Amino acid sequence: MNTNALLESRVIMTVLGISGFLSVVILWSPYGLPALHKRQQEFSRQQQLLLDLNRKNHEIALEVKRLLEKDPELMESLARQRGYARPGETVYTFRDPGEKR
């Protein structure tokens, strides 16, 4: 066998072995694939949270618009939530059976 060919094959195999080992170490290190998977999950959670917040902001913006327009139905609804009633009406409040006075 030719000495140069043997030397080249050992060098190639060594380089391939080292690069394979480093690839495995990098992929499974704390900053490798497991960390990437966790970051993707966190990104998905944050994306869903952002969508929920955008929806809530839109609802609040619509309510503010209705308040600025002095929507009578909204005004009555807000007043009733605070316990107000029209003249002559009686307000009944119910407690949960387990609630203490």
N, C-alpha and C positions, 0 to 999 in steps of 0.2 A: 504494500500500500504506500502511496506517496505521502511523505511527511507533511508537505504543504496542505494537502487535502485533509489529512487528519487534524492538523492544527486549525484549519478553517472550520471544520465541522465542530470541534470542541468550542471554539470561540462563538460560533453561531448558536450552538446549544446552550452555552452559558448565558449569552445575552438573552436568548428566548426564555430560559428558566428564570433569570432575574426579573425580566419584564413581566412574566406571568405571575411571579410571586408578588411583585409590587402592585400589580393590577388587583390581585385578590385582597391584599392588605388595604389598598385605597378604597376598594368597593365596600368592604365590610368594616372599615374603621368607623369611629363615632361620627365622622363627617361624610360617610359614604352613602350607600343605598338606604340604610335604615333612617338616617337623618333626612334624606330626600323624601322618603315616604311620609315621615312625620310632618315635614314642611308642607307637603301637598295636602295632607289632611287639615292642617291648620289653615291653609289658604282657602280650602273649601268651606270651612266653618266661618271664616271671616267674610267670605263672599256672601254666604247665606245671611249672616248678621247684617251686612251692608244692605242687602236687598230688603230685609225686614225693616231696617231703619229708614230706608228710602220710602217704603210704603207708608210707614207711620208718619213721616214728614209730610207726605202728600195728603194724608188724611187731616193732619193738623192744619196744613195750608188751606184746605177746603173749609174747615171749620172757621178759621180766621176770616176767610172771605165771606162766609155766611154771617159771621158776627158783624163785620163791617157793613154788610148790607142790611143789618138788623132784621134777619129772618125771624119772623114771629114763632114759627114752630121750634126753632133752635132755642130761642130765648125761653119759651115755656118749658122745654125739656130741661134746660140748665137750671131753671128756677125750681122745678119739681125735684131734681136731683139734690138740691140743697134744702128741701123740706118745705118750700113755699107752696101755698095753695091759693086758688082764686077765692074771692069773698063768697062765703056760704058753703064752701067745700070743707070736708073733714079729712084730715090726713091720718091714716092708720100706719103704724110701723110695727113690724113683726120681728121678733127676736128668734135666734136659733135656740132650740131646746137646751143645748149645752152651754149657752152663753150666760155668764153671771151678770147680775145687775150692778 
